[in-house]
């Protein structure tokens, strides 16, 4: 069976892009299956930093085919900028990328809606990335006002825009009050038909392509965006993204049945972060959290927002490990915890006086839990230059063993810095390819 998945186990930003880039040379195809320009994958190769939003991280490996499937929502000007930026950095983008004609397109009205709806009537707002992701997925499910990439290349594209803009102007006026500037259908059509022409060479039927590839035994790597706790159905709803960002989304988003997926690599940080609103039981809104933020440069790739930081939550990660069908763990950013005198791991929650290791299904319960911590000694050694797991300080190994024990899966990859070279493999990673 040819498929391996890399899935984030927390609230996104687990450094999946780095891992995918590292593993890519073992695969023939890299697949993005959900999310859109809300994702930000940073990949550092030597002295070059690449920031990717839609384009799979496999683009940095010349032999690999990169596929963006129907589950992804595509923002044309953003993906075109990404292609331009990659090209200007010497990365070839051409026949090595295929975009699904079924993928839905983010339009300016989606971004307007996102801005207008990102205000909570009471309590915390979701704090979206304001990239129009939720409104685009909403129109996909609603169908009447949706446009897919393939539709942009059809003769009725103009009349579809006109029809939708009429309704969207009424909607946006209603949402914003009188101050809404009307969308101009003619101008949007002119702009977006220009994008469509530029994207045309990349557009095709990715479902057929991937099914052929799976049947031919081609090695495929599925690259998750965001993290499992942001999954629309299984995450901390409503403080989630609008797609299935856990392992359960792979088949739905890509069109590749689960029977072709052999291995799931779950990626987590050695601590936790979250951007935007929503409960975060192990958050350290204090000098320790600030120290982690500074050392880990925990600011959003897409929005630049400071990320909320906290201790590793084994209750949450055990839940998402099971949900995403994870076989083994990659623990990233171990270097960030160096120099802390001691480190904490949340091993259970106290919910209304009851100890539990079950992750609550409702955010109101998750808000009330009190994390139960185990304290471990820190390692107080710069680990960024270490290249073998056996050479890691004893306390760091102890920490990793405890994470593995609590989550219930082996740690097979450990990362100690952003560069490709700062990654150690336990030697057991039985990845296809
Ligand atoms: P949206 O995906 O823009 O609708 O945002 C919904 C929630 O998901 C917000 O809390 C965002 O901060 C979060 N989110 C979306 N994409 C990412 C990501 O790539 N990393 C981390 N958080 C994300």
Boltz pocket constraint, residues with backbone or C-beta under 6 A from the ligand:
constraints:
  - pocket:
      binder: B
      contacts: [[A, 11], [A, 12], [A, 13], [A, 38], [A, 39], [A, 40], [A, 126], [A, 127], [A, 128], [A, 129], [A, 130], [A, 131], [A, 132], [A, 133], [A, 134], [A, 225], [A, 226], [A, 227], [A, 230], [A, 239], [A, 240], [A, 241], [A, 242], [A, 275], [A, 276], [A, 277]]
      max_distance: 6.0
